[in-house]
Amino acid sequence: MKIRVGVFFGGKSVEHEVSVISAVQAMKNLNEEKYDIIPIYITKKGEFFTNAVMREIKAFEDVDLLLQKSQRVTFINYENKVVMTKYPAKKLGKNDISYIDVALPVTHGTNVEDGALQGYFKSLGLPFAGCDVLSSAIGMDKYVSKVLLRNGGFPVVDGYRYSFVNYKNPENVVNDIEKKLEYPIIIKPVNLGSSIGISKVNTKEELEVALEDAFSYASAIIAEPCVANLREINCSVLGDIEFAEASECEEPLNASDILNFHDKYEDGGKSSKAGMASLKRKIPANISDELRENIRKTAVESFKYLNCNGVARIDFLLNNHTQEFYINEFNTIPGSLSFYLWDKIGMKYNALLDRMIELALKRFRQESEITFSFDTNILSNAGLGSKGSKL
């Protein structure tokens, strides 16, 4: 019997469209001899819709028309199965559409990659591929991950966090950043991906503009020093806390000082339908064998340290003169699921997806053996409002 895989994508995120591209790529590479593939599109309002045509990118050329022809759905756990049902429910006729064995979230950014969607799956009792709630949240928050990685002995650059409350007095924020850091300075939202809202600034005037831009996307930002003689090196990791392996390393070849959204998805001489696979890059990265192995080893160890699962991409900053490198950020659901990095070491995309689903089901089996409740008579003895009650 085939495994029914619900592929979730879209969502209330500035990376919504990128998610659609990544998900269509993934659905085209899932082995249809093993899986029944159920596309589940999350609108920018957080609504769930399904339609078989969503497996094709052309279906999204007119999203409003697509939704008119699609079925809005919701999910319930019924008799230990997660069932997809019509929403709103019809008074007459069958409402159940299908059940789902495992979720494959191919979502990017806030509200969907940051643990929120993963928490929904946990509440439903639905096995899901990728990082769990906590590691997803840590990976999305660039400051929290920086603090944890530093405590774990991993190389990261300094960073200073400022919230929207601090920014109520922009001048104080600017002065504090200038007191702590020398130009050039990197400003970025604390919890976004795809390089949205990131700026490299060299003057006070540029800093003021960058802060306004970053705060338009997030409620908190990070200011950090710019690594000198910068090169960016990325490496993907596949596995879980028990066993993980590293992909080949890549070096994105961006036209600007900082790799931005345009470099990633709108440039490269190819259609944006190729997603991250269209980015100009060198694979393998032109680095020494020793440096390559050090980066791959650090990627695996940090992946395990944050208890990641499935596939993630760890982005590094390299000082090309000193050969020192730093972990820049974790992408717990990377664009295109980083399949192009695994292809270079002989793992095809369908095999990568197989492994992610296997890991999802393995984690679900392990968690099913954990006791989450125990018998107690505390409610019968609570004595609400009585003398001596703790309530």
ChimeraX attribute file (.defattr): number of C-alpha atoms within 10 A of each C-alpha:
attribute: neighborCount
match mode: 1-to-1
recipient: residues
	/A:1	7
	/A:2	11
	/A:3	15
	/A:4	17
	/A:5	24
	/A:6	24
	/A:7	25
	/A:8	24
	/A:9	26
	/A:10	29
	/A:11	27
	/A:12	18
	/A:13	22
	/A:14	19
	/A:15	21
	/A:16	20
	/A:17	18
	/A:18	25
	/A:19	27
	/A:20	28
	/A:21	24
	/A:22	26
	/A:23	30
	/A:24	21
	/A:25	22
	/A:26	21
	/A:27	23
	/A:28	14
	/A:29	16
	/A:30	19
	/A:31	15
	/A:32	13
	/A:33	9
	/A:34	13
	/A:35	16
	/A:36	17
	/A:37	21
	/A:38	22
	/A:39	22
	/A:40	28
	/A:41	27
	/A:42	21
	/A:43	17
	/A:44	13
	/A:45	9
	/A:46	14
	/A:47	16
	/A:48	22
	/A:49	23
	/A:50	24
	/A:51	17
	/A:52	12
	/A:53	14
	/A:54	21
	/A:55	21
	/A:56	15
	/A:57	14
	/A:58	11
	/A:59	15
	/A:60	17
	/A:61	9
	/A:62	9
	/A:63	12
	/A:64	10
	/A:65	11
	/A:66	17
	/A:67	18
	/A:68	10
	/A:69	13
	/A:70	17
	/A:71	18
	/A:72	21
	/A:73	21
	/A:74	16
	/A:75	19
	/A:76	17
	/A:77	14
	/A:78	10
	/A:79	7
	/A:80	10
	/A:81	14
	/A:82	20
	/A:83	21
	/A:84	21
	/A:85	19
	/A:86	19
	/A:87	16
	/A:88	11
	/A:89	14
	/A:90	9
	/A:91	7
	/A:92	6
	/A:93	7
	/A:94	10
	/A:95	15
	/A:96	16
	/A:97	13
	/A:98	14
	/A:99	19
	/A:100	21
	/A:101	19
	/A:102	23
	/A:103	23
	/A:104	25
	/A:105	24
	/A:106	28
	/A:107	34
	/A:108	31
	/A:109	25
	/A:110	23
	/A:111	17
	/A:112	27
	/A:113	29
	/A:114	27
	/A:115	21
	/A:116	16
	/A:117	21
	/A:118	26
	/A:119	16
	/A:120	13
	/A:121	20
	/A:122	15
	/A:123	11
	/A:124	17
	/A:125	17
	/A:126	24
	/A:127	23
	/A:128	27
	/A:129	28
	/A:130	28
	/A:131	25
	/A:132	24
	/A:133	19
	/A:134	17
	/A:135	22
	/A:136	27
	/A:137	22
	/A:138	22
	/A:139	27
	/A:140	26
	/A:141	22
	/A:142	23
	/A:143	23
	/A:144	16
	/A:145	21
	/A:146	23
	/A:147	15
	/A:148	15
	/A:149	17
	/A:150	15
	/A:151	10
	/A:152	13
	/A:153	9
	/A:154	17
	/A:155	18
	/A:156	18
	/A:157	15
	/A:158	15
	/A:159	18
	/A:160	15
	/A:161	17
	/A:162	19
	/A:163	16
	/A:164	14
	/A:165	10
	/A:166	13
	/A:167	18
	/A:168	10
	/A:169	10
	/A:170	15
	/A:171	12
	/A:172	12
	/A:173	17
	/A:174	16
	/A:175	11
	/A:176	13
	/A:177	21
	/A:178	16
	/A:179	9
	/A:180	12
	/A:181	17
	/A:182	13
	/A:183	16
	/A:184	16
	/A:185	21
	/A:186	21
	/A:187	25
	/A:188	28
	/A:189	29
	/A:190	25
	/A:191	23
	/A:192	25
	/A:193	27
	/A:194	22
	/A:195	16
	/A:196	19
	/A:197	23
	/A:198	24
	/A:199	24
	/A:200	21
	/A:201	18
	/A:202	13
	/A:203	13
	/A:204	14
	/A:205	10
	/A:206	13
	/A:207	23
	/A:208	15
	/A:209	12
	/A:210	20
	/A:211	24
	/A:212	13
	/A:213	18
	/A:214	22
	/A:215	20
	/A:216	13
	/A:217	17
	/A:218	17
	/A:219	15
	/A:220	21
	/A:221	28
	/A:222	22
	/A:223	25
	/A:224	22
	/A:225	18
	/A:226	20
	/A:227	18
	/A:228	13
	/A:229	12
	/A:230	16
	/A:231	19
	/A:232	21
	/A:233	27
	/A:234	25
	/A:235	26
	/A:236	29
	/A:237	29
	/A:238	23
	/A:239	23
	/A:240	24
	/A:241	14
	/A:242	8
	/A:243	10
	/A:244	18
	/A:245	16
	/A:246	25
	/A:247	25
	/A:248	21
	/A:249	25
	/A:250	22
	/A:251	20
	/A:252	19
	/A:253	17
	/A:254	19
	/A:255	13
	/A:256	10
	/A:257	10
	/A:258	17
	/A:259	18
	/A:260	19
	/A:261	16
	/A:262	17
	/A:263	21
	/A:264	22
	/A:265	21
	/A:266	18
	/A:267	16
	/A:268	19
	/A:269	9
	/A:270	14
	/A:271	11
	/A:272	18
	/A:273	19
	/A:274	17
	/A:275	21
	/A:276	24
	/A:277	21
	/A:278	20
	/A:279	21
	/A:280	18
	/A:281	15
	/A:282	13
	/A:283	15
	/A:284	16
	/A:285	17
	/A:286	12
	/A:287	15
	/A:288	10
	/A:289	9
	/A:290	9
	/A:291	13
	/A:292	19
	/A:293	15
	/A:294	12
	/A:295	24
	/A:296	22
	/A:297	16
	/A:298	20
	/A:299	28
	/A:300	25
	/A:301	19
	/A:302	21
	/A:303	29
	/A:304	18
	/A:305	15
	/A:306	21
	/A:307	17
	/A:308	28
	/A:309	27
	/A:310	25
	/A:311	29
	/A:312	27
	/A:313	24
	/A:314	25
	/A:315	22
	/A:316	22
	/A:317	24
	/A:318	21
	/A:319	15
	/A:320	15
	/A:321	9
	/A:322	9
	/A:323	14
	/A:324	12
	/A:325	22
	/A:326	19
	/A:327	24
	/A:328	19
	/A:329	21
	/A:330	28
	/A:331	22
	/A:332	31
	/A:333	28
	/A:334	24
	/A:335	26
	/A:336	23
	/A:337	27
	/A:338	24
	/A:339	24
	/A:340	20
	/A:341	25
	/A:342	22
	/A:343	15
	/A:344	14
	/A:345	12
	/A:346	11
	/A:347	14
	/A:348	15
	/A:349	23
	/A:350	17
	/A:351	17
	/A:352	22
	/A:353	22
	/A:354	16
	/A:355	17
	/A:356	22
	/A:357	22
	/A:358	16
	/A:359	22
	/A:360	24
	/A:361	19
	/A:362	15
	/A:363	17
	/A:364	18
	/A:365	12
	/A:366	9
	/A:367	11
	/A:368	11
	/A:369	8
	/A:370	8
	/A:371	7
	/A:372	7
	/A:373	6
	/A:374	5
	/A:375	5
	/A:376	8
	/A:377	7
	/A:378	8
	/A:379	8
	/A:380	8
	/A:381	9
	/A:382	13
	/A:383	13
	/A:384	12
	/A:385	9
	/A:386	9
	/A:387	7
	/A:388	9
	/A:389	10
	/A:390	9
	/A:391	8
